[in-house]
Amino acid sequence: MQTSLRKIGNSTGMILPGSILGEIGVTTGAAMDLRVEDGRLIATPIRDVPRKGWAEAAALVAAAEEDPDETAWTAFGNDGDDASTW
């Protein structure tokens, strides 16, 4: 199967048929990892957990703040936070 590169705004894109997307188990909007190997473009679906590690990263940023009054709100959670799954 062949496709061509197309101008999309300031970028260049490739139109992928739905059958190809179905074969690799993704839909429009899926995050893809791109790399080049031996002159070939390799696109691999990113199957990571959404927002993985974001809470830990936010806590590190908050801890690094110099003014404790600016980050005091981070000590207060919402009702039901302990039951949330991210």
N, CA, C and O atoms as CSV, one atom per row, in Angstrom:
chain,resi,resn,atom,element,x,y,z
A,1,MET,N,N,0.850,-1.163,0.000
A,1,MET,CA,C,0.000,0.000,0.000
A,1,MET,C,C,0.899,1.231,0.000
A,1,MET,O,O,1.939,1.243,0.659
A,2,GLN,N,N,0.503,2.258,-0.733
A,2,GLN,CA,C,1.284,3.487,-0.810
A,2,GLN,C,C,0.441,4.662,-0.342
A,2,GLN,O,O,-0.787,4.646,-0.433
A,3,THR,N,N,1.121,5.670,0.157
A,3,THR,CA,C,0.489,6.938,0.518
A,3,THR,C,C,1.491,8.028,0.192
A,3,THR,O,O,2.640,7.738,-0.142
A,4,SER,N,N,1.075,9.259,0.284
A,4,SER,CA,C,1.992,10.359,-0.002
A,4,SER,C,C,2.002,11.338,1.161
A,4,SER,O,O,1.064,11.397,1.957
A,5,LEU,N,N,3.079,12.101,1.241
A,5,LEU,CA,C,3.199,13.127,2.266
A,5,LEU,C,C,2.427,14.353,1.810
A,5,LEU,O,O,2.416,14.692,0.626
A,6,ARG,N,N,1.776,15.018,2.768
A,6,ARG,CA,C,0.955,16.182,2.439
A,6,ARG,C,C,1.273,17.338,3.375
A,6,ARG,O,O,1.627,17.135,4.537
A,7,LYS,N,N,1.144,18.534,2.861
A,7,LYS,CA,C,1.347,19.735,3.660
A,7,LYS,C,C,0.145,19.905,4.583
A,7,LYS,O,O,-1.001,19.894,4.134
A,8,ILE,N,N,0.419,20.063,5.885
A,8,ILE,CA,C,-0.625,20.291,6.883
A,8,ILE,C,C,-0.148,21.453,7.750
A,8,ILE,O,O,0.636,21.251,8.677
A,9,GLY,N,N,-0.608,22.652,7.460
A,9,GLY,CA,C,-0.138,23.830,8.183
A,9,GLY,C,C,1.338,24.037,7.920
A,9,GLY,O,O,1.766,24.070,6.766
A,10,ASN,N,N,2.124,24.178,8.983
A,10,ASN,CA,C,3.572,24.335,8.848
A,10,ASN,C,C,4.297,22.996,8.899
A,10,ASN,O,O,5.526,22.955,8.945
A,11,SER,N,N,3.545,21.912,8.890
A,11,SER,CA,C,4.126,20.582,9.010
A,11,SER,C,C,3.812,19.756,7.766
A,11,SER,O,O,3.161,20.221,6.831
A,12,THR,N,N,4.288,18.538,7.788
A,12,THR,CA,C,3.988,17.577,6.734
A,12,THR,C,C,3.386,16.350,7.396
A,12,THR,O,O,3.883,15.890,8.424
A,13,GLY,N,N,2.325,15.818,6.815
A,13,GLY,CA,C,1.659,14.664,7.399
A,13,GLY,C,C,1.490,13.555,6.401
A,13,GLY,O,O,1.650,13.746,5.196
A,14,MET,N,N,1.168,12.402,6.915
A,14,MET,CA,C,0.930,11.226,6.094
A,14,MET,C,C,-0.474,10.719,6.427
A,14,MET,O,O,-0.807,10.529,7.597
A,15,ILE,N,N,-1.281,10.506,5.415
A,15,ILE,CA,C,-2.623,9.973,5.617
A,15,ILE,C,C,-2.531,8.452,5.694
A,15,ILE,O,O,-2.019,7.805,4.781
A,16,LEU,N,N,-3.030,7.890,6.790
A,16,LEU,CA,C,-3.000,6.440,6.976
A,16,LEU,C,C,-4.417,5.897,6.850
A,16,LEU,O,O,-5.329,6.395,7.509
A,17,PRO,N,N,-4.612,4.895,6.024
A,17,PRO,CA,C,-5.936,4.290,5.886
A,17,PRO,C,C,-6.398,3.649,7.197
A,17,PRO,O,O,-5.589,3.157,7.984
A,18,GLY,N,N,-7.707,3.666,7.410
A,18,GLY,CA,C,-8.269,3.067,8.616
A,18,GLY,C,C,-7.894,1.607,8.790
A,18,GLY,O,O,-7.750,1.134,9.917
A,19,SER,N,N,-7.734,0.883,7.678
A,19,SER,CA,C,-7.371,-0.532,7.782
A,19,SER,C,C,-5.980,-0.705,8.402
A,19,SER,O,O,-5.743,-1.653,9.150
A,20,ILE,N,N,-5.068,0.213,8.087
A,20,ILE,CA,C,-3.721,0.154,8.677
A,20,ILE,C,C,-3.798,0.470,10.169
A,20,ILE,O,O,-3.181,-0.211,10.988
A,21,LEU,N,N,-4.556,1.504,10.514
A,21,LEU,CA,C,-4.714,1.852,11.928
A,21,LEU,C,C,-5.317,0.680,12.700
A,21,LEU,O,O,-4.889,0.377,13.813
A,22,GLY,N,N,-6.305,0.029,12.108
A,22,GLY,CA,C,-6.924,-1.126,12.757
A,22,GLY,C,C,-5.949,-2.262,12.983
A,22,GLY,O,O,-6.007,-2.935,14.012
A,23,GLU,N,N,-5.052,-2.482,12.035
A,23,GLU,CA,C,-4.080,-3.569,12.174
A,23,GLU,C,C,-3.127,-3.357,13.344
A,23,GLU,O,O,-2.675,-4.320,13.963
A,24,ILE,N,N,-2.820,-2.089,13.649
A,24,ILE,CA,C,-1.907,-1.839,14.768
A,24,ILE,C,C,-2.664,-1.460,16.039
A,24,ILE,O,O,-2.053,-1.176,17.070
A,25,GLY,N,N,-3.995,-1.458,15.963
A,25,GLY,CA,C,-4.821,-1.263,17.155
A,25,GLY,C,C,-4.899,0.167,17.656
A,25,GLY,O,O,-4.962,0.389,18.865
A,26,VAL,N,N,-4.895,1.148,16.751
A,26,VAL,CA,C,-5.018,2.536,17.180
A,26,VAL,C,C,-6.141,3.222,16.400
A,26,VAL,O,O,-6.631,2.694,15.402
A,27,THR,N,N,-6.532,4.387,16.864
A,27,THR,CA,C,-7.521,5.208,16.175
A,27,THR,C,C,-6.941,6.599,15.984
A,27,THR,O,O,-5.867,6.907,16.501
A,28,THR,N,N,-7.640,7.423,15.254
A,28,THR,CA,C,-7.199,8.794,15.030
A,28,THR,C,C,-6.955,9.489,16.362
A,28,THR,O,O,-7.775,9.391,17.275
A,29,GLY,N,N,-5.845,10.181,16.475
A,29,GLY,CA,C,-5.494,10.895,17.695
A,29,GLY,C,C,-4.570,10.125,18.617
A,29,GLY,O,O,-4.118,10.667,19.625
A,30,ALA,N,N,-4.278,8.867,18.293
A,30,ALA,CA,C,-3.396,8.056,19.139
A,30,ALA,C,C,-1.988,8.645,19.156
A,30,ALA,O,O,-1.515,9.167,18.146
A,31,ALA,N,N,-1.326,8.561,20.300
A,31,ALA,CA,C,0.068,8.999,20.421
A,31,ALA,C,C,0.976,7.939,19.806
A,31,ALA,O,O,0.794,6.741,20.024
A,32,MET,N,N,1.946,8.397,19.043
A,32,MET,CA,C,2.865,7.484,18.362
A,32,MET,C,C,4.300,7.877,18.667
A,32,MET,O,O,4.621,9.062,18.752
A,33,ASP,N,N,5.153,6.892,18.831
A,33,ASP,CA,C,6.586,7.107,18.970
A,33,ASP,C,C,7.200,6.959,17.582
A,33,ASP,O,O,6.967,5.955,16.909
A,34,LEU,N,N,7.984,7.950,17.145
A,34,LEU,CA,C,8.605,7.907,15.823
A,34,LEU,C,C,10.112,7.801,15.962
A,34,LEU,O,O,10.717,8.451,16.815
A,35,ARG,N,N,10.712,6.976,15.115
A,35,ARG,CA,C,12.171,6.874,15.061
A,35,ARG,C,C,12.567,6.453,13.654
A,35,ARG,O,O,11.750,5.947,12.884
A,36,VAL,N,N,13.810,6.669,13.342
A,36,VAL,CA,C,14.335,6.284,12.029
A,36,VAL,C,C,15.369,5.187,12.239
A,36,VAL,O,O,16.284,5.328,13.051
A,37,GLU,N,N,15.215,4.100,11.503
A,37,GLU,CA,C,16.173,2.985,11.539
A,37,GLU,C,C,16.536,2.630,10.106
A,37,GLU,O,O,15.666,2.307,9.297
A,38,ASP,N,N,17.820,2.692,9.800
A,38,ASP,CA,C,18.306,2.324,8.464
A,38,ASP,C,C,17.512,3.021,7.354
A,38,ASP,O,O,17.159,2.398,6.353
A,39,GLY,N,N,17.234,4.319,7.538
A,39,GLY,CA,C,16.525,5.081,6.524
A,39,GLY,C,C,15.034,4.820,6.452
A,39,GLY,O,O,14.371,5.278,5.522
A,40,ARG,N,N,14.495,4.092,7.419
A,40,ARG,CA,C,13.062,3.788,7.438
A,40,ARG,C,C,12.417,4.487,8.629
A,40,ARG,O,O,13.004,4.557,9.709
A,41,LEU,N,N,11.224,4.996,8.431
A,41,LEU,CA,C,10.458,5.604,9.503
A,41,LEU,C,C,9.682,4.500,10.214
A,41,LEU,O,O,8.923,3.759,9.589
A,42,ILE,N,N,9.879,4.399,11.514
A,42,ILE,CA,C,9.184,3.407,12.331
A,42,ILE,C,C,8.241,4.158,13.267
A,42,ILE,O,O,8.681,4.977,14.074
A,43,ALA,N,N,6.957,3.878,13.157
A,43,ALA,CA,C,5.950,4.498,14.018
A,43,ALA,C,C,5.351,3.417,14.905
A,43,ALA,O,O,4.801,2.433,14.411
A,44,THR,N,N,5.460,3.603,16.213
A,44,THR,CA,C,4.980,2.620,17.172
A,44,THR,C,C,3.961,3.266,18.105
A,44,THR,O,O,4.234,4.323,18.673
A,45,PRO,N,N,2.799,2.654,18.272
A,45,PRO,CA,C,1.811,3.216,19.199
A,45,PRO,C,C,2.369,3.276,20.622
A,45,PRO,O,O,3.042,2.352,21.077
A,46,ILE,N,N,2.078,4.369,21.307
A,46,ILE,CA,C,2.473,4.508,22.707
A,46,ILE,C,C,1.337,3.963,23.545
A,46,ILE,O,O,0.236,4.513,23.547
A,47,ARG,N,N,1.599,2.895,24.248
A,47,ARG,CA,C,0.565,2.236,25.042
A,47,ARG,C,C,0.833,2.415,26.534
A,47,ARG,O,O,0.741,1.468,27.315
A,48,ASP,N,N,1.159,3.625,26.905
A,48,ASP,CA,C,1.461,3.927,28.291
A,48,ASP,C,C,0.181,4.347,29.012
A,48,ASP,O,O,-0.806,4.727,28.381
A,49,VAL,N,N,0.213,4.274,30.308
A,49,VAL,CA,C,-0.927,4.688,31.116
A,49,VAL,C,C,-1.037,6.211,31.048
A,49,VAL,O,O,-0.060,6.905,31.329
A,50,PRO,N,N,-2.208,6.748,30.681
A,50,PRO,CA,C,-2.364,8.197,30.634
A,50,PRO,C,C,-2.061,8.836,31.985
A,50,PRO,O,O,-2.445,8.314,33.032
A,51,ARG,N,N,-1.389,9.937,31.949
A,51,ARG,CA,C,-1.040,10.729,33.141
A,51,ARG,C,C,-0.157,9.967,34.118
A,51,ARG,O,O,-0.100,10.326,35.294
A,52,LYS,N,N,0.530,8.930,33.663
A,52,LYS,CA,C,1.395,8.152,34.546
A,52,LYS,C,C,2.486,9.055,35.115
A,52,LYS,O,O,3.214,9.708,34.368
A,53,GLY,N,N,2.590,9.085,36.417
A,53,GLY,CA,C,3.629,9.841,37.101
A,53,GLY,C,C,3.353,11.323,37.269
A,53,GLY,O,O,4.183,12.043,37.824
A,54,TRP,N,N,2.191,11.800,36.797
A,54,TRP,CA,C,1.947,13.234,36.881
A,54,TRP,C,C,1.817,13.709,38.320
A,54,TRP,O,O,2.280,14.803,38.642
A,55,ALA,N,N,1.206,12.928,39.186
A,55,ALA,CA,C,1.019,13.347,40.573
A,55,ALA,C,C,2.355,13.456,41.289
A,55,ALA,O,O,2.578,14.395,42.054
A,56,GLU,N,N,3.247,12.500,41.044
A,56,GLU,CA,C,4.566,12.541,41.655
A,56,GLU,C,C,5.366,13.749,41.165
A,56,GLU,O,O,6.056,14.408,41.942
A,57,ALA,N,N,5.261,14.026,39.869
A,57,ALA,CA,C,5.969,15.171,39.302
A,57,ALA,C,C,5.446,16.479,39.891
A,57,ALA,O,O,6.225,17.381,40.200
A,58,ALA,N,N,4.137,16.579,40.043
A,58,ALA,CA,C,3.546,17.788,40.623
A,58,ALA,C,C,3.993,17.968,42.068
A,58,ALA,O,O,4.236,19.091,42.509
A,59,ALA,N,N,4.101,16.869,42.806
A,59,ALA,CA,C,4.543,16.948,44.194
A,59,ALA,C,C,5.985,17.429,44.277
A,59,ALA,O,O,6.329,18.201,45.172
A,60,LEU,N,N,6.828,16.983,43.358
A,60,LEU,CA,C,8.224,17.427,43.347
A,60,LEU,C,C,8.325,18.916,43.046
A,60,LEU,O,O,9.123,19.627,43.657
A,61,VAL,N,N,7.523,19.378,42.115
A,61,VAL,CA,C,7.525,20.806,41.782
A,61,VAL,C,C,7.065,21.610,42.984
A,61,VAL,O,O,7.671,22.625,43.326
A,62,ALA,N,N,6.003,21.163,43.624
A,62,ALA,CA,C,5.478,21.872,44.784
A,62,ALA,C,C,6.507,21.908,45.909
A,62,ALA,O,O,6.657,22.923,46.590
A,63,ALA,N,N,7.211,20.802,46.101
A,63,ALA,CA,C,8.207,20.735,47.165
A,63,ALA,C,C,9.386,21.660,46.885
A,63,ALA,O,O,10.049,22.121,47.815
A,64,ALA,N,N,9.648,21.930,45.624
A,64,ALA,CA,C,10.786,22.766,45.255
A,64,ALA,C,C,10.484,24.258,45.363
A,64,ALA,O,O,11.396,25.080,45.279
A,65,GLU,N,N,9.233,24.611,45.545
A,65,GLU,CA,C,8.860,26.020,45.655
A,65,GLU,C,C,9.485,26.624,46.909
A,65,GLU,O,O,9.544,25.982,47.958
A,66,GLU,N,N,9.953,27.873,46.788
A,66,GLU,CA,C,10.572,28.539,47.927
A,66,GLU,C,C,9.548,29.133,48.885
A,66,GLU,O,O,9.795,29.178,50.090
A,67,ASP,N,N,8.411,29.588,48.384
A,67,ASP,CA,C,7.398,30.234,49.208
A,67,ASP,C,C,6.332,29.218,49.596
A,67,ASP,O,O,5.515,28.844,48.755
A,68,PRO,N,N,6.316,28.762,50.841
A,68,PRO,CA,C,5.350,27.735,51.249
A,68,PRO,C,C,3.896,28.193,51.135
A,68,PRO,O,O,3.000,27.361,50.987
A,69,ASP,N,N,3.648,29.512,51.202
A,69,ASP,CA,C,2.273,30.001,51.075
A,69,ASP,C,C,1.723,29.759,49.679
A,69,ASP,O,O,0.517,29.579,49.510
A,70,GLU,N,N,2.607,29.752,48.665
A,70,GLU,CA,C,2.161,29.543,47.294
A,70,GLU,C,C,1.734,28.104,47.031
A,70,GLU,O,O,0.920,27.850,46.143
A,71,THR,N,N,2.276,27.166,47.793
A,71,THR,CA,C,1.974,25.752,47.555
A,71,THR,C,C,1.151,25.132,48.685
A,71,THR,O,O,0.973,23.914,48.716
A,72,ALA,N,N,0.652,25.940,49.602
A,72,ALA,CA,C,-0.111,25.410,50.735
A,72,ALA,C,C,-1.346,24.657,50.276
A,72,ALA,O,O,-1.761,23.696,50.924
A,73,TRP,N,N,-1.939,25.079,49.169
A,73,TRP,CA,C,-3.158,24.426,48.668
A,73,TRP,C,C,-2.929,22.969,48.309
A,73,TRP,O,O,-3.885,22.193,48.287
A,74,THR,N,N,-1.676,22.565,48.024
A,74,THR,CA,C,-1.432,21.177,47.613
A,74,THR,C,C,-1.614,20.191,48.768
A,74,THR,O,O,-1.725,18.985,48.545
A,75,ALA,N,N,-1.644,20.698,49.995
A,75,ALA,CA,C,-1.815,19.814,51.156
A,75,ALA,C,C,-3.266,19.410,51.361
A,75,ALA,O,O,-3.556,18.504,52.142
A,76,PHE,N,N,-4.180,20.077,50.663
A,76,PHE,CA,C,-5.592,19.801,50.847
A,76,PHE,C,C,-6.131,19.021,49.664
A,76,PHE,O,O,-6.020,19.464,48.521
A,77,GLY,N,N,-6.710,17.871,49.930
A,77,GLY,CA,C,-7.286,17.051,48.868
A,77,GLY,C,C,-8.775,17.311,48.721
A,77,GLY,O,O,-9.335,18.188,49.379
A,78,ASN,N,N,-9.394,16.552,47.867
A,78,ASN,CA,C,-10.841,16.609,47.650
A,78,ASN,C,C,-11.477,15.355,48.221
A,78,ASN,O,O,-10.835,14.309,48.309
A,79,ASP,N,N,-12.733,15.463,48.606
A,79,ASP,CA,C,-13.448,14.278,49.074
A,79,ASP,C,C,-13.417,13.210,47.987
A,79,ASP,O,O,-13.716,13.498,46.828
A,80,GLY,N,N,-13.065,12.007,48.341
A,80,GLY,CA,C,-13.058,10.905,47.389
A,80,GLY,C,C,-11.749,10.730,46.628
A,80,GLY,O,O,-11.644,9.833,45.791
A,81,ASP,N,N,-10.736,11.579,46.902
A,81,ASP,CA,C,-9.453,11.443,46.190
A,81,ASP,C,C,-8.845,10.055,46.378
A,81,ASP,O,O,-8.243,9.509,45.454
A,82,ASP,N,N,-8.999,9.494,47.553
A,82,ASP,CA,C,-8.394,8.199,47.833
A,82,ASP,C,C,-9.032,7.076,47.011
A,82,ASP,O,O,-8.438,6.008,46.856
A,83,ALA,N,N,-10.220,7.308,46.491
A,83,ALA,CA,C,-10.883,6.286,45.678
A,83,ALA,C,C,-10.626,6.465,44.182
A,83,ALA,O,O,-11.009,5.614,43.381
A,84,SER,N,N,-9.977,7.571,43.804
A,84,SER,CA,C,-9.723,7.847,42.393
A,84,SER,C,C,-8.594,6.974,41.866
A,84,SER,O,O,-7.613,6.711,42.561
A,85,THR,N,N,-8.752,6.533,40.633
A,85,THR,CA,C,-7.713,5.761,39.961
A,85,THR,C,C,-7.271,6.529,38.729
A,85,THR,O,O,-8.087,6.842,37.862
A,86,TRP,N,N,-5.986,6.832,38.649
A,86,TRP,CA,C,-5.469,7.586,37.505
A,86,TRP,C,C,-4.729,6.661,36.643
A,86,TRP,O,O,-4.198,7.069,35.610
